[in-house]
Amino acid sequence: EMEHENYTAVTEFVLLGLSQNHKLQMILLFFFLLLYMIILPGDVLIILTIWGNSQLQSPMYFFLANLAFLDICYCSVTPPEMLTDFFLQRKTISYSACMAQLFFLHFLGAAEAFLLMAMAYDRYVAICKPLQYTRLVNRGVCCALIGATWSGGFIHGIILFTLSIHLPLCGPNILDNFFCNIHQLVKLASANTYTVELLMFLNNGVLIVMCFTLLLISYTVVLLKFRTQSSKTKNKVASTCVSHIIVVFLMSSPAIYIYGLPFQAAPMEKVVAVFHTVIFPMTNPMIYTLRNKEIKGLMQKLVSKHLLWSGK
């Protein structure tokens, strides 16, 4: 058996980043900073609008505020390191920072997948069982579901973290990515890690596919139930569910592409990872609100009120 000190022989990792071209790095830096400056304040505005208005106290908005908060947290894991690295010739990350990044990435990513399932449950009950809605989706149930999403995400993250810190890393330390990619850490392992790979795949790839399948089934059931209803009813259901379905596909498709196969390198994995860890999480809450006139109107009022107060 390998000694414990061999597991931590690698004290830092060299990240190759998104590109080695300096001009392209500066373009990407400008793009991501612009994205942050526009969308992150938007996510904060969604939370403030929902928390500050008695009209938006329904479970749907409660979950939306939690999604916006979760996405802000998720977008604070890999992008800061990535943006800092654009200025550095040699991009490195310490072993402990790498493990912490890996833990929070999977903890928050899994929590978001579970939260999307909670939101799907809310929409299913609201549309398919409207008379029982207040009993099946009351404040206590909502808080329990939120607690379950965070707890489930934490368990998922801690399992992958525990498996990762036991990888025998005492050889090469170069990661061809802009963050600590779990696939590449396994490849750097200096011993046979088939069992660890299998456990990671079951905890990651299988979980993602299961969540995606359940979400797809739930929204399909909702849409099929109303296929014979009037155009007005179908439009109302569609406007409610379409944004949910878009977010499910945006979050699940890249994750399945990256983690769906047991530790096989996927073409353009780095590009897909950018959308999965940076762009899509930031835009999720905005996708929900763009189709919702009520929350858009209240957000505009809040901004106008703040600007008026600042002017005075």
KAUR-V277983 format. One record per pair of residues at least 12 apart in sequence whose ideal C-beta (glycine too) atoms are under 10 Angstrom apart, sorted by the first residue. I is the first residue (numbers start at 1). J is the second residue. Records with the same first field share a line. If there is no record, write none. Layout:
I->J + J
//
This chain:
1->191
2->166 + 168 + 170 + 190 + 191
3->168 + 170
4->166 + 168
5->170
6->168 + 169 + 170 + 171 + 190 + 191
7->95 + 165 + 166 + 167 + 168 + 169 + 170 + 189 + 190 + 191
8->95 + 96 + 99 + 165 + 168 + 169 + 170
9->95 + 168 + 169 + 170 + 171 + 173 + 190
10->94 + 95 + 98 + 167 + 168 + 169 + 170 + 171 + 172 + 173 + 185 + 188 + 190
11->92 + 94 + 95 + 96 + 169 + 173
12->92 + 93 + 94 + 95 + 96 + 97 + 98 + 173
13->91 + 92 + 93 + 94 + 95 + 97 + 98 + 169 + 172 + 173 + 174 + 175 + 177 + 180 + 184 + 185 + 188
14->90 + 91 + 92 + 93 + 172 + 173 + 174 + 175 + 176
15->81 + 82 + 85 + 88 + 90 + 91 + 92 + 93 + 98 + 174 + 175 + 176 + 177 + 178 + 179 + 180 + 181
16->85 + 91 + 174 + 175 + 176 + 177 + 178 + 270
17->81 + 82 + 85 + 86 + 88 + 91 + 175 + 176 + 177 + 178 + 179 + 270
18->32 + 82 + 85 + 86 + 177 + 178 + 270 + 271 + 273 + 274
19->86 + 178 + 270
22->86 + 89
24->86
25->85 + 86 + 87 + 88
26->86 + 87
27->86
28->82 + 83 + 86 + 178 + 274
29->82 + 83 + 84 + 85 + 86 + 87
30->86
31->279
32->79 + 82 + 83 + 86 + 274 + 278 + 279 + 282
33->79 + 83 + 86
35->75 + 79 + 278 + 279 + 282 + 283
36->75 + 79 + 80 + 83 + 278 + 282
38->282 + 286
39->71 + 72 + 75 + 279 + 281 + 282 + 283 + 284 + 285 + 286
40->68 + 71 + 72 + 75 + 76 + 79 + 282
42->68 + 282 + 283 + 285 + 286 + 289 + 299
43->65 + 67 + 68 + 69 + 70 + 71 + 72 + 75 + 281 + 282 + 283 + 284 + 285 + 286 + 289
44->68 + 69 + 72 + 285
45->68 + 285 + 286 + 289 + 299 + 300 + 302 + 303 + 306
46->61 + 64 + 65 + 67 + 68 + 69 + 71 + 72 + 285 + 286 + 288 + 289 + 295 + 299
47->64 + 65 + 66 + 67 + 68 + 69 + 72 + 285
48->65 + 68 + 299 + 302 + 303 + 306
49->61 + 64 + 65 + 68 + 289 + 295 + 296 + 297 + 298 + 299 + 300 + 301 + 302 + 303
50->62 + 63 + 64 + 65 + 66 + 68 + 285 + 289 + 295 + 298 + 299
51->65
52->298 + 302
53->294 + 295 + 298 + 299 + 301 + 302
55->294 + 295 + 297 + 298
56->292 + 294 + 295 + 298
57->139
58->122 + 126 + 133 + 137 + 142
59->118 + 119 + 121 + 122 + 123 + 125 + 126 + 133 + 134 + 136 + 137 + 138 + 139 + 141 + 142 + 145
60->119 + 122 + 123 + 126 + 137 + 142 + 240 + 244 + 288 + 292 + 295
61->288 + 289 + 292 + 294 + 295
62->118 + 119 + 122 + 137 + 139 + 142 + 143 + 145 + 146
63->115 + 116 + 118 + 119 + 120 + 121 + 122 + 123 + 137 + 142 + 145 + 146 + 149 + 288
64->115 + 119 + 243 + 284 + 285 + 288 + 289 + 292 + 295
65->285
66->111 + 112 + 115 + 118 + 119 + 142 + 145 + 146 + 149 + 150 + 285
67->112 + 115 + 116 + 118 + 119 + 149 + 247 + 281 + 284 + 285 + 288
68->282 + 284 + 285 + 286 + 288 + 289
69->285
70->108 + 109 + 111 + 112 + 114 + 115 + 146 + 149 + 150 + 153 + 281 + 284 + 285
71->108 + 112 + 115 + 251 + 280 + 281 + 282 + 283 + 284 + 285 + 286
72->108 + 281 + 282 + 285
73->104 + 107 + 108 + 111 + 112 + 281
74->104 + 105 + 107 + 108 + 109 + 111 + 112 + 277 + 278 + 280 + 281 + 282 + 284
75->108 + 277 + 278 + 279 + 280 + 281 + 282 + 284
76->104 + 108
77->100 + 101 + 102 + 103 + 104 + 105 + 106 + 107 + 108 + 109 + 179 + 180 + 277 + 278 + 281
78->101 + 104 + 105 + 177 + 178 + 179 + 180 + 181 + 273 + 274 + 276 + 277 + 278 + 281
79->178 + 179 + 274 + 277 + 278 + 279 + 281 + 282
81->93 + 97 + 98 + 101 + 178 + 179 + 180
82->177 + 178 + 179 + 274 + 277 + 278
83->178 + 278
85->178 + 179
86->178
91->175 + 178
92->173 + 175
93->173 + 175 + 178 + 179 + 180
95->165 + 169 + 173 + 180
96->165
97->180
98->164 + 169 + 173 + 175 + 179 + 180 + 181 + 185
99->161 + 164 + 165 + 167 + 180 + 185
100->161 + 180
101->179 + 180
102->157 + 160 + 161 + 164 + 165 + 179 + 180 + 181 + 182 + 185
103->154 + 156 + 157 + 158 + 159 + 160 + 161 + 162 + 164 + 165 + 180
104->153 + 157 + 161
105->157 + 160 + 179 + 180 + 181 + 182 + 276 + 277
106->153 + 154 + 156 + 157 + 158 + 159 + 160 + 161 + 164 + 182 + 200 + 203 + 204 + 207 + 259
107->150 + 152 + 153 + 154 + 155 + 156 + 157 + 158 + 160 + 161
108->150 + 153 + 154 + 156 + 157 + 281
109->153 + 156 + 157 + 204 + 208 + 251 + 255 + 259 + 276 + 277 + 281
110->149 + 150 + 152 + 153 + 154 + 155 + 156 + 157 + 159 + 160 + 203 + 204 + 207 + 208 + 211 + 255
111->146 + 148 + 149 + 150 + 151 + 152 + 153 + 154 + 156 + 157
112->149 + 153 + 211 + 247 + 251 + 255 + 281 + 284
113->149 + 152 + 153 + 156 + 207 + 208 + 210 + 211 + 212 + 214 + 215 + 248 + 251 + 252 + 255
114->145 + 146 + 148 + 149 + 150 + 151 + 152 + 153 + 156 + 207 + 211
115->145 + 146 + 148 + 149 + 150 + 152 + 153
116->149 + 211 + 212 + 214 + 215 + 244 + 247 + 248 + 251 + 252 + 284
117->145 + 148 + 149 + 152 + 210 + 211 + 212 + 214 + 215 + 218 + 248
118->137 + 141 + 142 + 144 + 145 + 146 + 148 + 149
119->145 + 149 + 215 + 218 + 244 + 247 + 248 + 288
120->211 + 214 + 215 + 216 + 217 + 218 + 219 + 221 + 222 + 241 + 244 + 245 + 248
121->136 + 137 + 141 + 145 + 214 + 215 + 218
122->136 + 137 + 141 + 142 + 145 + 244
123->137 + 218 + 219 + 222 + 237 + 240 + 241 + 244
124->136 + 137 + 218 + 219 + 221 + 222 + 225 + 241
125->137 + 141
126->222 + 237 + 240
127->219 + 221 + 222 + 223 + 225 + 226 + 233 + 236 + 237 + 240 + 241
128->218 + 221 + 222 + 225 + 226 + 237
152->207
155->203
156->203 + 204 + 207
157->203
159->199 + 200 + 202 + 203 + 204
160->182 + 199 + 200 + 203 + 204
162->199
163->182 + 185 + 186 + 193 + 195 + 196 + 197 + 199 + 200 + 203 + 204
164->180 + 182 + 185 + 186 + 189 + 196 + 200
166->189 + 193 + 196
167->182 + 185 + 186 + 188 + 189 + 190 + 191 + 193 + 196 + 197 + 200
168->188 + 189 + 190 + 191 + 192 + 193 + 196
169->185 + 186 + 188 + 189 + 190 + 191
170->188 + 189 + 190 + 191
171->188 + 189 + 190 + 191
172->184 + 187 + 188 + 190
173->188
174->188
175->187 + 188
176->265 + 269 + 270
177->269 + 270 + 273 + 274
178->270 + 273 + 274 + 277 + 278
179->270 + 273 + 274 + 277 + 278
181->258 + 265 + 269 + 270 + 273 + 277
182->197 + 200 + 204 + 258 + 259 + 263
183->197 + 200 + 204 + 258 + 259 + 261 + 262 + 263 + 264 + 265 + 266 + 269
184->263 + 265 + 269
185->200 + 263
186->200 + 201 + 262 + 263
187->263 + 265
193->263
194->262 + 263
196->263
197->262 + 263
198->262 + 263
200->259 + 262 + 263
201->259 + 260 + 261 + 262 + 263
202->262
203->259
204->255 + 258 + 259 + 260 + 262 + 263
205->255 + 256 + 258 + 259 + 260 + 261 + 262 + 263
206->259 + 260 + 262
207->255 + 259
208->251 + 252 + 253 + 254 + 255 + 256 + 257 + 258 + 259 + 260
209->252 + 255 + 256 + 259 + 260
211->248 + 251 + 252 + 255 + 256
212->248 + 249 + 251 + 252 + 253 + 255 + 256 + 260
213->252
215->244 + 245 + 247 + 248 + 249 + 251 + 252
216->245 + 248 + 249 + 252
218->241 + 244 + 248
219->241 + 242 + 244 + 245 + 248
220->241 + 245
222->237 + 238 + 240 + 241 + 244 + 245
223->237 + 238 + 241 + 242 + 245
225->237
226->238 + 241
238->291
239->291 + 292 + 293
240->291 + 292
242->287 + 291
243->284 + 286 + 287 + 288 + 289 + 290 + 291 + 292
244->287 + 288 + 291
246->283 + 284 + 287 + 288 + 290 + 291
247->280 + 281 + 283 + 284 + 285 + 287 + 288
248->284
249->280
250->275 + 276 + 279 + 280 + 281 + 283 + 284 + 287
251->275 + 276 + 280 + 281 + 284
252->276
253->272 + 275 + 276 + 280
254->266 + 269 + 271 + 272 + 273 + 274 + 275 + 276 + 277 + 279 + 280
255->272 + 273 + 276 + 277 + 280
257->269 + 272 + 273 + 275 + 276
258->270 + 272 + 273 + 276 + 277
259->276
//
